[in-house]
Amino acid sequence: MRILVVDDRKAMRLILRRHLVEARLPDLELVEASNAERALEAETEERFDLVFCDWDLGGPGGGVALLEKLRAEHPDVRLGFVTTRTAPDLVERALDAGGLFLIVKPFAADAFDGLLTSVL
């Protein structure tokens, strides 16, 4: 399973990496990107089974803009957002944009595992 983790904060990329490794997904291969540009390059070079993206990713439009750009090139991209925000309108916007899920930071290991089970 190939997963791309996109977050402008290295600490959050490491936390996501740790949770994904602990989930013991088969044949896990993790790639990290610190911004939208690097994420687009990574997805162009190699396809991913799942993308975890920070909602507040630096740059214009944040994570939603990245999802829209990825979908323009790869309509079947599977992306979910990671955020600290919980407002219902944000959840609705994330899902309307085509996000598979929205996981709220900080997240517990069991919630993370449950999410992976439902998405995969």
Protein Blocks (a to p, Z undefined) as FASTA:
>chain_A
ZZddddfbfklmmmmmmmmmmnopghiacdddfbfklmmmmmmmpccfbdcddfklgceh
ijmlmmmmmmmmmmmbccddddfbfbfklmmmmmmnopabdcdddddfklmmmmmmmmZZ
